[in-house]
Amino acid sequence: MDPPASPLSELDARSISAWFGDHQVLLDVSLTMPAGQVTALIGPSGCGKSTFLRILNRMHELVPSAALAGEVLLDGDDIYDAGHRLIDARKNIGMVFQKPNPFPAMSIYDNVIAGLKLTGKRAARDEKDHLVETSLQSAGLWKEVKDRLRAPGGGLSGGQQQRLCIARSLAIKPKVLLMDEPCSALDPTSTRVIEETMGELQKELTIVIVTHNMQQAQRVSQQCAFFLASQGQPGHIVEHGDTDAMFDSPIDPRTYDYVNGRFG
Ligand SMILES: Nc1ncnc2c1ncn2[C@@H]1O[C@H](COP(=O)(O)OP(=O)(O)OP(=O)(O)O)[C@@H](O)[C@H]1O
């Protein structure tokens, strides 16, 4: 595996508030997502976890009615600064979605390098071959597909498709990988493979995952943040910190109830 191009990166969200039209969905959310760690975002449906995640790589602004306040610092640099291009935020901060979304008719090989084409980067053939191999290895898929790289991505199983999407994100060499419920459409075996892959990936990059699965949050993350939007109020963080402490000895009784499955 190639060594990381740069030291691992920290993502720091400061005083994030977000709206869809008049509807405020996040209020003053601050969270540091440490370099080389997995941070899990947990909380009941509708409390703004996915919105927060989309703010972290400037996808929120694609929604016409969306607005936001606050800063997202990648290694101390605000990705929303006027001098920064949207494309740079997307390159540095990759995203994997709930439903695997490879280009189904495109080959496995071309799926992996699809992001390169989008960013306009040119690469020689052997450079692409190397990138495809290392990205698929990092995503834990290489052994399963190395003899059928020209087969369509849509022919893979759901779990393999999700790992293909991870490989596609990795090929752009992001510093941070955002994962929005990446295993919710997968069976337990595929879920376990993705979780193991995350453990390897965090040696190379910083990961933020939204999950509804408390066991998964405990298995994969070192940091955890509990979001809540109580009684029509905007979503906010009730408590965050070390994952073991959040599950074993949470400070707020609402965190205790949530991680023990008592509501939400
Ligand atoms: N594109 C949108 N337009 C308008 N409102 C939206 C949009 N996306 C999300 N919302 C609203 O923002 C709030 C937060 O939604 P969000 O999807 O971020 O929550 P979540 O915690 O990720 O929920 P879930 O766990 O169900 O995915 C909800 O009230 C939702 O209805």
Boltz pocket constraint, residues with backbone or C-beta under 6 A from the ligand:
constraints:
  - pocket:
      binder: B
      contacts: [[A, 20], [A, 25], [A, 43], [A, 44], [A, 45], [A, 46], [A, 47], [A, 48], [A, 49], [A, 50], [A, 51], [A, 52], [A, 63]]
      max_distance: 6.0
